[in-house]
């Protein structure tokens, strides 16, 4: 992926030197006012060190403006820009900038205006409008403050423990989280959260799967238009993303962690589903092709 020399986003906040503090005392995202212990974090880890992991989904929280019992405050001073000599942070900034360019153009073509999310680099733990985020949860999007959160150590995990190396696999992570932001702007997140609040566990899981598969498809839409505009993908880049999607399906993760697969507990979709929907967005470049909610068997 020929990313060096490309525009870098101004919407990256570097909070890696601040430590993880917040009203929830660094214990993790609170659910219903309860502190989350190590066991719950491990469950979130097993459920997925995955692309598009949304701790609000994995840990059973709300999808909107913050968490009950979480008195989280922003740091008193604004976050710094990443240092110019930090290649990993610069890569993230370049990919975020390209998602801005692509989605701004697509929203304009649809007669709307795109509001750019901010991306926060953190280490260990970080206060968010959704509670205290933990690095063990993987990258996540918080709809309460419209920010994407990434501990760059996740990319090492992606490569060494999940078997998904490559810079475009990392770009896919970012694009998927930005896709959750796009879903929020389109009103999808709010409607699904309202349905999830009235649903039983099995139906709520099915809704979550459709949300995540749609985000995979939207990440593919970004990749389509990104390559069309820049031509910066090299041989093997698409295979990196497809391999990553296959590595982080619920069935693959469950088989790896517990030796059995329990489809009714899926929250992000099978490996085949994730690959299929990313490929669909990539090949079509059409947001309309990403309607996972009308698909009988997504």
Secondary structure, 3 states (H helix, E strand, C coil): CCCCCCCCCCCEEECCCCCCCCCCCCCCCCECCECCCHHHHHHHHHHCCCCCCCHHHHCCCCCCCCCCCCCCCCCCCCCECCCCCCHHHHHHHHHHHHHHHHHHHHHHHCCCCCCCCEEEECCCEEEECCEEEEHHHCCEEECCCCEEEECCHHHHHHHHCCCCCCHHHHHHHHHHHHHHHHHHHCCHHHHHHHHHHHCCHHHHHHHHHHHHHHHHHHHHHHHHHHHHHHCCCCCCHHHHHHHHHHHCCHHHHHHHHHCCCCHHHCCCCCHHHHHHHHHHHHHHCCHHHHCCCCCCCC
